[in-house]
Amino acid sequence: MKNHTKKSKQKKGKRQPLSIVHPHAAGIDVGAHKHYVAIPAECRDQTVRHFGCLTPDLHEMAKWLKQHRVDTVAMESTGVYWIPIAQILDHYGIEVNLVDARAAKNVPGRKSDVQDCQWLQELHSFGLLRAAFRPTNRMVVLRSYWRHRKELVKAAAEQIHLMQKSLELMNLQLHKVISDITGVTGMKIIRAIVSGQRDPLVLAKLRHRSIKSSEETIAKALTGDWRQEHLFTLEQALEAYDFYHRQIAACDQRIACYMKTLPSKGDVKDTARCSGGYRRKNQVHFDLRSELHRITGVDLTSIDSIDVLTAQTVISECGYDMSRFPTEAHYSSWLGLSPNNVITGGKVRRRSTRKVYNRAADALRLAAQSLHRSKTALGAYYRRMKGRLGPAKAITATAHKLAILIYRMLKYGMEYVDRGQEAYEQQYQERLLQSLRKRAKKMGYEIVALESGEVVS
């Protein structure tokens, strides 16, 4: 009876032979100047051709594939060279599968562009390649705008460093008497210096009433060596800083206009009171929180440490349709926040996360890091993970938890309610006590709670 059961299990787990899944599949080896394309060997025409990278060449490639009844192609994600190909093939109705280069490594031996495209075509025809996640066309547009805005913010930040360097070279220690040189007081003083004002007492009178340093201290810090070359670099950096902020404002206007074209999933929520009525530095120039609530139907900023910029980054990178990810485990794995257990010989050799570059995951890590002193349930979770795993792994674990919360809110329309630090710690103590009772019961012992004032000798 046991032998029969073992044989039945072996038959059930026996792997079926490979069969053709995509009979009309093609493989494309993407390059900077030429693209090599392989079609099924059953075609009478030549099975491998190369095309140029210009737009007419890409249209010729698409027509050639349609001529041979190709309905799906596989290609590696090589830089940004694959993007024009994917856009044109999508226009012709050909399914594009973007695959990870690690999953499509060539067979050992001689390597060439022809062999690479043929190997991709063969793997894809048998269904052995998994397509990477690609957001919808609407999200691609929003993602491009948002990524460009982030680069503009970085460029503006570089000009702040240049302004501070120019001041330092003239021994104007403005950054030591005020917390931010790009605040109200700092920008007034810098613009006055560029306009020709050199009197430190006059510059110190531009101090805002909320500045802790006195006018005498600021005047003393603004007594320096006024060198023409450094004044010129300060003026250039200020002009560049203003230019980039005008570009950011124009980009925000374009983002606002485009987001109005996205379909509504919820009612418009008035967040003017919640935001405090003023715009912080690098914040968008419109009510982004209300727009996100309208298109997603939920308020992601209700999650602790998730501000409107972090929520916009996550939405622009992966969209708000979580049906593309079957489970929250798939979503966290795509973000690169889930453990990547490498098991060899029945033992786990490595538990580290996958090394991926994901802008949404980076934003969630920054949000998790801000929970260090938060008196919330997520803050208590981060501190507990930090005590167990260390700072780096605690940030990843907390970012993973934030990703799961976002997934559940977007997919099921759930609302996040903070339980508080005390409730979380109490629940953790109960789980720990329950675990101790189970372990003691297995060993034949029983845990008894002590009464107040009782001492165990």
GIQUI-V564017 format. One record per residue. SS is DSSP state (H for helix, E for strand, - for the rest). PHI is phi in radians with two decimals (* if undefined). Layout:
# GIQUI-V564017
SS;PHI  SS;PHI
This chain:
# GIQUI-V564017
-;*  H;-1.18  H;-1.13  H;-1.13  H;-1.15  H;-1.14  H;-1.15  H;-1.16  H;-1.17  H;-1.15  H;-1.15  H;-1.17  -;-1.57  -;-1.21  -;-1.35  -;-1.32  -;-1.13  -;-1.16  -;-2.29  -;-1.25  -;-1.67  -;-2.07  -;-1.19  -;-1.96  E;-1.83  E;-2.31  E;-2.16  E;-2.18  E;-1.68  -;-1.48  -;-2.36  -;-1.34  -;-2.06  E;-2.35  E;-2.10  E;-1.69  E;-2.13  E;-2.08  -;-2.02  -;-0.97  -;-1.22  -;-1.23  -;-1.19  -;-1.27  -;-1.27  -;-1.05  -;-1.54  E;-2.28  E;-2.36  E;-2.04  E;-2.25  E;-1.32  -;-1.72  -;-1.33  H;-1.06  H;-1.04  H;-1.16  H;-1.20  H;-1.14  H;-1.13  H;-1.07  H;-1.11  H;-1.15  H;-1.16  H;-1.17  H;-1.14  H;-1.13  -;-1.72  -;1.06  -;-1.35  -;-2.01  E;-2.63  E;-2.30  E;-2.22  E;-2.64  E;-1.44  -;-1.46  -;-1.74  -;0.98  -;-1.95  H;-1.21  H;-1.38  H;-1.13  H;-1.06  H;-1.11  H;-1.10  H;-1.14  H;-1.26  H;-1.16  H;-1.08  H;-1.11  -;-1.52  -;1.41  -;-1.73  E;-1.24  E;-1.92  E;-1.98  E;-1.55  E;-2.04  -;-1.28  H;-1.11  H;-1.20  H;-1.53  H;-2.23  -;-1.14  -;-1.27  -;-1.15  -;-1.05  -;2.18  -;-1.18  -;-1.98  -;-2.62  H;-1.13  H;-1.14  H;-1.16  H;-1.11  H;-1.18  H;-1.19  H;-1.19  H;-1.11  H;-1.13  H;-1.20  H;-1.09  H;-1.21  H;-1.14  -;-1.55  -;1.27  -;-1.66  -;-1.94  -;-1.77  -;-1.26  -;-1.32  -;-1.26  -;-2.24  -;-1.17  -;-1.18  H;-1.07  H;-1.13  H;-1.26  H;-1.11  H;-1.12  H;-1.11  H;-1.11  H;-1.12  H;-1.07  H;-1.23  H;-1.14  H;-1.13  H;-1.11  H;-1.10  H;-1.15  H;-1.14  H;-1.13  H;-1.09  H;-1.12  H;-1.14  H;-1.14  H;-1.11  H;-1.21  H;-1.11  H;-1.10  H;-1.18  H;-1.13  H;-1.15  H;-1.15  H;-1.10  H;-1.13  H;-1.14  H;-1.17  -;-1.61  -;1.04  -;-1.68  -;-1.52  H;-1.17  H;-1.24  H;-1.63  -;-1.95  -;-2.26  -;-1.31  -;-2.51  -;-1.31  -;-1.72  -;-1.36  H;-1.11  H;-1.17  H;-1.05  H;-1.21  H;-1.09  H;-1.18  H;-1.13  H;-1.17  H;-1.18  H;-1.10  H;-1.11  H;-1.29  -;2.07  -;-1.35  -;-2.16  -;-1.28  H;-1.14  H;-1.20  H;-1.19  H;-1.16  H;-1.18  -;-1.25  -;-1.38  -;-1.11  -;-1.39  -;-1.16  -;-1.46  -;-1.27  -;-1.28  -;-1.21  -;-1.39  H;-1.12  H;-1.11  H;-1.14  H;-1.16  H;-1.10  H;-1.16  H;-1.26  -;-1.66  -;-1.65  -;-2.54  -;-1.73  -;-1.47  -;-1.67  H;-1.15  H;-1.15  H;-1.37  H;-1.14  H;-1.16  H;-1.14  H;-1.13  H;-1.13  H;-1.11  H;-1.15  H;-1.15  H;-1.11  H;-1.15  H;-1.10  H;-1.14  H;-1.10  H;-1.12  H;-1.26  H;-1.19  H;-1.13  H;-1.12  H;-1.11  H;-1.16  H;-1.15  H;-1.09  H;-1.12  H;-1.17  H;-1.13  H;-1.09  H;-1.14  H;-1.26  H;-1.15  -;-1.20  -;-1.44  -;-1.32  -;-1.17  -;-1.53  -;-2.08  -;-2.69  -;-1.32  -;-1.27  -;-1.84  -;-1.36  -;-2.03  -;-1.11  -;-1.23  -;-1.16  -;-1.42  -;1.64  -;1.45  -;-2.46  -;-1.73  -;-1.38  -;-1.10  -;1.17  -;-1.34  -;-1.24  -;-1.64  -;-2.60  -;-1.38  H;-1.22  H;-1.09  H;-1.15  H;-1.14  H;-1.13  H;-1.18  H;-1.22  H;-1.46  H;-1.79  -;1.45  -;-2.35  -;-1.87  H;-1.19  H;-1.28  H;-1.25  -;-1.30  -;-1.05  -;1.38  -;-1.66  -;-1.61  H;-1.22  H;-1.21  H;-1.14  H;-1.09  H;-1.16  H;-1.10  H;-1.13  H;-1.16  H;-1.21  H;-1.46  H;-2.18  -;1.42  -;-2.00  -;-1.67  H;-1.41  H;-1.19  H;-1.18  -;-1.96  -;-1.02  -;-2.35  H;-1.18  H;-1.18  H;-1.11  H;-1.14  H;-1.19  H;-1.19  H;-1.12  H;-1.25  -;1.38  -;-1.90  -;-1.72  E;-1.11  -;-1.98  -;-1.25  E;-1.81  E;-1.86  E;-2.36  -;1.14  -;1.39  E;-2.10  E;-1.42  E;-1.53  E;-2.64  -;-2.07  -;-1.18  E;-1.29  -;-1.17  -;-1.49  -;-2.23  -;-1.83  -;-2.31  H;-1.16  H;-1.16  H;-1.15  H;-1.12  H;-1.14  H;-1.22  H;-1.16  H;-1.12  H;-1.14  H;-1.15  H;-1.14  -;-1.33  -;-1.54  -;-1.02  -;-2.03  -;-1.33  -;-1.56  -;-2.19  H;-1.13  H;-1.17  H;-1.12  H;-1.14  H;-1.11  H;-1.08  H;-1.18  H;-1.18  H;-1.15  H;-1.14  H;-1.20  H;-1.52  H;-1.93  -;1.77  H;-1.10  H;-1.12  H;-1.23  H;-1.15  H;-1.10  H;-1.14  H;-1.12  H;-1.22  H;-1.09  H;-1.11  H;-1.17  H;-1.11  H;-1.12  H;-1.14  H;-1.10  H;-1.11  H;-1.06  H;-1.18  H;-1.18  H;-1.29  H;-1.50  H;-1.89  -;1.23  -;-1.29  -;-1.84  -;-1.64  -;-2.20  -;-1.28  -;-1.38  -;1.70  H;-1.15  H;-1.16  H;-1.12  H;-1.14  H;-1.14  H;-1.15  H;-1.13  H;-1.15  H;-1.12  H;-1.15  H;-1.13  H;-1.14  H;-1.16  H;-1.13  H;-1.14  H;-1.14  H;-1.15  H;-1.16  H;-1.15  H;-1.17  H;-1.15  H;-1.13  -;-1.59  -;1.52  -;-1.98  -;-2.44  -;-1.58  -;-2.07  -;-1.31  -;-1.40  -;-1.35  -;-1.10  -;1.54  -;-1.41  -;-2.11  -;-1.65  -;-1.61
